[in-house]
Amino acid sequence: MESFEFENGKVLNDVTVEYMTFGTPKYDEQGKLKNVIVYNHGSLGNYASMKKIFPVAFKGGPFDEEKFFFISISALGSPGSCSPSTTDLKNKFPKYSVRDIVNFQKQFLKEKFNISHILGIIGNSMGGFVALTQAIEYPDFSDFVICGLSTYKVAGHDYILSKFVNEIIESDPDYAKGELTYSLIRTLRMACLAEFNFGLSKKALREMSNVELSSEFENFGNESIEVDIYDLKYCNECCMNYDVESDLNRIKTKVLIIACNQDPHFPPEFDAIPMSELIENSELIVRDSDLGHLFFSDLESICYELKEFMDGFS
């Protein structure tokens, strides 16, 4: 895009947007796309996270690729799209909010596809923040929202986890230099390792031997150094400040909330269940799974419920 203006007034020019499409585009009488579903990934993911819905995109399935046209965008702040790393601005990149992510996406959809209305939006984890915020800020933009393994505000243990990650990063004096050093790579690894316990269920971790756990922990840390520490820091702060509790009554679209009892990030009793009570036109699916926060990778297990929900928008 030629430019993008953040809600704090900062403007960036020549903005990169990474995306992919999947499915079958269909048009109305005015030649506008009418069957678009936008997919939103989790923190520091990218467009490829949309692969989570592929197993239920078969003919006659909930997300039948012959019925729907999916657009998946690497969010503002995520590598591949406009971010601290891809712009090389590092710690001089403008601070951004979830509303900025929503507006970045909405502007791109308008400029690239001339889209002013979409059929629906799917959001997983941080993508759920984006989906709910879009439904609040632009209540007529979509007909439905699917919010998976997510919440309406970052609070309690999850807020403290984000604070802890911030403390680790800011404790390294090299962070302020805006250039990668050996010390920052080590700090990045430590900050990412703080997240290790918040993926699989406690039961799944308990059933691993200490040797297996140590190996998984080591691999997780080694893979994490592929992340840019500035991308991580900015995304972490964006999520840490997310809270739409008082605005949920502005949502007019139909909302499907998907949760997992074993999710260490967003336990249903604190997140999905109260959220479903605060959103008037919502449905709730809660399942048991050792995948925990990664349950969105097993949408096949709720294929029937998804199909029942999506039949209302075919």
C-alpha positions in Angstrom: 0.0 0.0 0.0 1.2 3.6 -0.6 0.9 4.4 3.1 -0.7 3.5 6.4 -1.6 5.8 9.3 -1.5 4.4 12.8 -4.0 5.6 15.4 -1.2 7.5 17.1 -0.8 9.6 14.0 2.4 8.0 12.7 2.5 7.3 9.0 4.6 4.8 7.1 4.9 4.8 3.3 5.4 2.0 0.8 3.8 -0.5 3.2 4.3 -4.3 2.5 1.3 -6.6 2.9 1.9 -10.4 2.7 -1.2 -12.5 1.9 -2.6 -15.6 0.3 -6.0 -16.6 -1.1 -7.8 -19.9 -1.2 -11.1 -21.1 -2.5 -13.6 -19.9 -5.1 -14.4 -16.2 -5.6 -18.0 -15.4 -6.2 -19.4 -12.0 -7.2 -22.6 -10.0 -6.8 -24.4 -8.1 -9.6 -22.1 -5.1 -9.0 -19.1 -7.3 -9.5 -18.0 -7.3 -5.9 -16.8 -10.3 -4.0 -19.6 -11.7 -1.9 -18.3 -14.9 -0.3 -15.0 -13.7 1.4 -13.9 -15.1 4.7 -10.8 -13.5 6.3 -8.5 -15.6 8.4 -6.4 -14.0 11.2 -3.4 -15.9 12.7 -2.0 -15.9 16.2 0.8 -13.7 17.5 3.8 -13.4 15.1 2.3 -16.1 12.8 1.6 -15.4 9.1 -0.8 -16.0 6.2 0.2 -19.7 6.1 -1.6 -20.3 9.5 -4.7 -20.6 7.4 -3.7 -24.2 6.7 -5.5 -25.0 10.0 -8.8 -24.8 8.2 -7.8 -26.9 5.2 -8.9 -30.3 6.8 -12.5 -29.0 7.0 -12.5 -27.2 3.6 -13.6 -30.3 1.7 -16.7 -30.4 -0.5 -19.7 -30.3 1.7 -17.5 -29.4 4.7 -17.8 -26.4 7.0 -15.4 -24.3 4.9 -16.1 -25.8 1.5 -13.5 -24.3 -0.9 -16.1 -24.4 -3.6 -18.5 -22.1 -1.6 -16.1 -19.7 0.0 -13.1 -17.4 -0.9 -10.6 -17.1 1.9 -8.1 -14.3 2.3 -5.3 -14.7 4.9 -3.1 -11.7 5.7 0.1 -11.6 7.6 -0.9 -9.0 10.2 0.6 -5.6 10.8 3.7 -6.2 13.0 4.2 -9.7 11.8 7.3 -10.7 9.7 6.4 -10.7 6.0 4.1 -7.8 6.3 4.9 -4.3 7.6 6.8 -4.9 10.8 9.8 -3.7 12.8 12.0 -6.3 11.1 10.8 -6.0 7.5 10.9 -2.2 7.5 14.3 -2.3 9.3 13.0 0.3 11.7 13.5 -2.0 14.6 12.8 -0.1 17.9 11.8 3.0 15.9 8.8 1.3 14.4 5.5 3.0 15.5 3.8 1.5 18.4 0.6 -0.3 17.2 -2.6 -1.6 18.7 -5.1 -4.3 17.8 -7.2 -1.5 16.2 -4.2 -0.7 14.0 -4.1 -4.3 12.9 -7.8 -4.2 12.1 -7.5 -1.0 10.1 -4.4 -2.2 8.3 -6.3 -5.3 7.1 -9.4 -3.3 6.3 -7.5 -0.8 4.2 -5.7 -3.5 2.3 -8.9 -5.4 1.5 -10.5 -2.2 0.1 -7.4 -1.2 -1.9 -6.5 -4.6 -3.3 -9.9 -6.3 -3.7 -12.4 -3.4 -3.5 -14.0 -5.1 -0.5 -16.3 -3.0 1.7 -18.1 -6.0 3.3 -17.1 -9.6 4.0 -19.1 -12.7 4.8 -17.1 -13.6 7.9 -13.8 -13.4 9.8 -12.0 -16.2 11.6 -9.5 -15.5 14.3 -7.2 -17.8 16.3 -5.6 -16.7 19.6 -4.4 -13.1 18.8 -6.4 -13.4 15.6 -9.4 -13.6 17.9 -8.5 -10.2 19.3 -8.5 -8.9 15.8 -11.8 -10.5 14.8 -13.6 -9.2 17.9 -12.1 -5.7 17.6 -13.2 -5.6 13.9 -16.8 -6.6 14.9 -16.8 -3.8 17.5 -15.2 -1.0 15.5 -17.0 -2.0 12.2 -20.2 -3.8 13.2 -21.6 -3.9 9.6 -18.4 -5.1 8.0 -19.0 -8.9 8.4 -21.9 -11.3 8.9 -20.2 -13.6 11.4 -17.1 -14.0 13.6 -15.4 -17.3 14.6 -13.2 -16.6 17.6 -11.0 -19.6 18.6 -8.7 -20.1 21.7 -8.9 -16.4 22.5 -10.3 -13.9 24.9 -11.9 -10.4 25.3 -9.1 -9.1 27.5 -5.5 -10.0 28.5 -5.5 -10.3 32.2 -4.3 -12.3 35.2 -1.7 -14.9 34.5 -1.6 -14.1 30.8 -1.0 -10.4 31.5 1.8 -11.3 33.9 3.4 -13.6 31.2 3.4 -10.7 28.8 5.0 -8.4 31.5 7.6 -11.1 32.2 8.5 -11.4 28.5 8.8 -7.5 28.4 11.0 -7.5 31.5 13.4 -10.1 29.9 13.7 -8.1 26.7 14.1 -4.7 28.4 16.7 -6.1 30.8 19.2 -6.3 27.9 20.9 -2.9 27.4 21.5 -3.9 23.8 17.8 -3.7 23.0 17.9 0.1 22.9 20.6 0.0 20.2 18.3 -1.2 17.5 20.7 -3.6 16.1 21.1 -7.4 16.6 23.9 -8.5 18.9 24.8 -11.9 20.4 23.4 -10.8 23.7 20.0 -10.0 22.1 19.9 -13.4 20.4 20.3 -15.0 23.9 17.7 -12.6 25.4 15.3 -13.4 22.6 15.7 -17.1 23.3 15.0 -16.6 27.0 11.9 -14.5 26.3 10.5 -17.1 23.9 11.2 -19.9 26.4 8.9 -18.2 28.9 6.0 -19.2 26.5 6.9 -23.0 26.5 4.5 -24.0 29.2 1.5 -22.3 27.5 1.0 -24.5 24.5 0.1 -28.1 25.2 -2.0 -29.2 28.2 -0.5 -29.8 31.6 -1.4 -33.5 31.2 0.4 -33.7 27.9 3.6 -32.2 29.4 3.3 -34.4 32.5 3.2 -37.5 30.4 6.5 -36.7 28.7 9.7 -38.0 30.4 12.1 -35.4 31.7 14.5 -36.3 28.9 11.7 -35.7 26.3 10.7 -32.5 27.9 14.3 -31.2 28.0 14.6 -32.1 24.3 11.4 -30.3 23.4 12.4 -27.3 25.5 15.8 -27.1 23.8 14.2 -27.3 20.3 11.6 -24.7 21.2 14.4 -22.3 22.2 16.5 -23.0 19.2 13.6 -22.4 16.8 12.6 -19.2 18.6 15.8 -17.4 17.5 14.4 -17.2 14.0 12.0 -14.6 15.4 13.0 -11.0 15.4 13.2 -9.6 18.9 11.7 -6.3 17.9 8.8 -8.0 16.2 8.3 -10.0 19.4 8.5 -7.0 21.7 6.0 -4.9 19.7 3.5 -7.7 19.3 3.8 -8.6 23.0 3.0 -5.0 24.0 0.1 -4.8 21.6 -1.5 -7.9 23.0 -0.7 -7.0 26.6 -2.9 -3.8 26.3 -5.8 -5.6 24.6 -9.2 -5.2 26.5 -12.6 -4.9 24.8 -14.7 -6.1 27.7 -16.7 -2.9 27.9 -17.4 -2.8 24.1 -18.6 -6.4 23.5 -22.2 -5.1 23.6 -21.5 -3.2 20.3 -21.1 -6.5 18.4 -24.0 -7.1 16.0 -22.7 -10.1 14.1 -23.3 -13.7 15.0 -20.3 -15.0 17.0 -19.0 -18.6 17.4 -16.6 -19.0 20.3 -14.3 -22.1 20.3 -12.4 -23.0 23.5 -10.5 -25.9 25.0 -10.7 -26.8 28.7 -7.0 -27.5 28.8 -5.9 -24.2 27.2 -3.2 -22.8 29.6 -3.4 -19.3 28.0 -7.2 -18.8 28.0 -9.0 -21.3 30.3 -12.7 -21.3 29.3 -14.0 -20.4 32.8 -12.1 -17.1 32.7 -12.3 -16.3 29.0 -14.6 -18.1 26.6 -17.5 -18.7 29.0 -17.8 -15.1 30.4 -17.2 -13.8 26.8 -20.1 -15.8 25.5 -22.3 -14.3 28.3 -21.3 -10.8 27.3 -21.9 -11.2 23.6 -25.6 -11.3 22.9 -25.7 -13.3 19.7 -23.0 -15.9 20.4 -22.6 -19.7 20.5 -20.0 -21.5 22.5 -18.1 -24.8 21.8 -15.9 -26.1 24.6 -13.9 -29.3 24.2 -11.3 -31.4 26.0 -7.9 -31.8 24.3 -4.3 -32.3 25.2 -3.5 -29.9 22.4 -4.5 -27.1 24.8 -3.9 -23.7 23.2 -3.1 -25.5 20.0 -6.6 -27.0 19.7 -7.3 -24.9 16.5 -5.1 -27.4 14.7 -7.8 -30.1 15.3 -10.9 -28.5 13.8 -11.9 -31.8 12.4 -12.9 -32.9 15.9 -15.7 -30.2 15.8 -16.5 -30.6 12.1 -20.2 -31.2 12.8 -20.6 -28.1 15.0 -18.7 -25.9 12.5 -20.9 -27.2 9.7 -24.0 -26.4 11.6 -22.9 -22.9 12.3 -21.6 -22.3 8.7 -24.9 -23.6 7.1 -26.4 -20.3 8.2 -24.0 -18.5 5.8 -23.9 -20.7 2.7 
